[in-house]
Amino acid sequence: MQPSLLLLIIAGYFSVLMMVSWWTSRQRSDRTYFDGDKKSPWFLVAFGMIGSGISAVSLVSIPGNVGNDHLYYFQFILGSIIGYLFIAFVLVPTFYRHQVVSLYSYLGDRFGSVTYKTGSLFFIVSQSFGAALRLLLSVKILQDAFLNQLGIPYPVSIVLILGLIWLYTHQSGVKTIVWTDTLQSLSLLLVLILSIRVIIHSLGYDWQQLTNVIRVHPLFDWFNFSPRAGSNFFKQFISGFLITVALVGLDQSMMQKTLTIRDQRAARSNVLTFSFFIAMAQTLFLILGILLYLFAEQKGIPLALQNGQYVDTDTLYPYLTMNYFGKIGVVAFFIGVISSTFASIDSCIAALTTSISYDFFRYVERSHEDRVRIKRWVLLGVNAIMFAIIMIFWNNQGAIINTIFRIAGYTYGPLLGLFLAGLFTRLELRQRWVPIVCLVAALLTYLLNIVSSHYFHFNFGFMNIAVNAALTLLFLVLIRKSNAHGRSHRTNV
């Protein structure tokens, strides 16, 4: 496909986003960027969060990973549903009761300023890496598709995409993002359904034949009960629960839009509705994965293997799209990449800007002029950090989604431990030790996983986050104030 057509698609899509940005920015205050003036319709937020929750990583990593991990990711999806129930009925009421803008101010209310800033810092590190890796994958896809043909080097491409996101979000932030994400989620779901339809048509099967072929395919395996496997059912299910609580419920970029809803009841409805949408979309991605490998087998397309595992699985979907699925498939795929990229990265940038501004620069206490200056420079700094991380990880190979979850296990684990201690214990902490405890817990989790894998052939897999959170809780108990009875759980949540 001609690069000019793909550029035209991007230009048209971005023009629509700019129109939405103009419309939502007509009336705004200093807080609009961060809390959307508390006027977002809950059903709009729920549907729009699909785009933020999926990203280009899900678009290519989940289907590609089916070749090595079958449909075992479904076990993770089941656990995540329980995680969303926890978010809706425990975290949402807590955050509304404390009237937070930055989630981590809850830790300040519960424990004090050192714990508050420690939790916020772990989020900033986690989100910076997660967002940068998502954007990295999107840029790689666009580079291979047409930007290399135009002679545009990838550092310039990264700057251009970050600049486009800045243009439509820098004024009204999350207020604009709630509406643009709705448009992008709709585009993403339509693209997913259209892609599946194009592949089925290319395979030449009717629905009955396709169902029969898929059911007997070696990859059609939903559950793994091998105790030592990283994809073991119980590891995946528990990880799905904990990672959802941490990466959604304790993640500023995901919860910030929920907190723009006026009241707690509507916010809870938003989370429950979103959980249905996202589980459905992720399951469709797994089905798409089987179809991709089935297509490659039927057409005799060689796929690279190393030690019995497919390599560079993130490139499978883009490669087949560009070479076998025709113009409709190409257009659909790139609309999906663009919409998922903008929907996930814009939320991350707004969340990082919010957390840094509120948690470290006392945004609320500043004058109007200081607020404008703080937001401008923090936003610039966030973009610079993301650029640097992408450059460092540019040569990363394998499924990006696995890299993201591995990093999350080490960085979100202490954050999860801190919130669980706040919500379900009466601990009062000697705060100067909290940063050390969180770092030691993450490091010890890393070492335990190496030892377990090497000597016992037992891989924690995504369970890193559970081990990390448990170690954090244990160490928090060790640094509790022995002469303090603490405050009751009920009065603090």
NORMO-V256101 format. One record per run of one state. SS is the DSSP state (H for helix, E for strand, L for the rest). FROM is the first residue (numbers start at 1). TO is the last residue. If there is no record, write none. Layout:
[[SS & FROM & TO] [SS & FROM & TO]]
This chain:
[[L & 1 & 2] [H & 3 & 24] [L & 25 & 31] [H & 32 & 38] [L & 39 & 41] [H & 42 & 69] [L & 70 & 72] [H & 73 & 98] [L & 99 & 104] [H & 105 & 110] [L & 111 & 112] [H & 113 & 147] [L & 148 & 153] [H & 154 & 169] [L & 170 & 173] [H & 174 & 203] [L & 204 & 206] [H & 207 & 215] [L & 216 & 232] [H & 233 & 249] [L & 250 & 251] [H & 252 & 258] [L & 259 & 263] [H & 264 & 298] [L & 299 & 304] [E & 305 & 306] [L & 307 & 308] [E & 309 & 310] [L & 311 & 313] [H & 314 & 324] [L & 325 & 325] [H & 326 & 360] [L & 361 & 362] [H & 363 & 365] [L & 366 & 367] [H & 368 & 392] [L & 393 & 399] [H & 400 & 424] [L & 425 & 428] [E & 429 & 429] [L & 430 & 430] [H & 431 & 456] [L & 457 & 460] [H & 461 & 478] [L & 479 & 479] [E & 480 & 480] [L & 481 & 488] [H & 489 & 492] [L & 493 & 493]]
